[in-house]
Amino acid sequence: MGTQVGNGLDVTVKYIDDKTGNVASAKWNKLDKATQDQIRGGGRILSVIVPAGVLGRLHG
């Protein structure tokens, strides 16, 4: 999933915030690079919400 997330698609990720230990949710492209790298490296993505309009781009 880490290779798919961050390629410019408008997705929302739910992840565990390493600083607080709480579950957080945010648009991938709105997260700072450090947080994106933490999520990619730690495998702490709980879910990814993809708008219906971009599903074809994920498979294409």
Secondary structure, DSSP 8 states (H G I E B T S, - for coil): -TTTTTSS---EEEEE-TTT--EEEEEGGGS-HHHHHHHHHHT-EEEEE--GGGHHHHH-
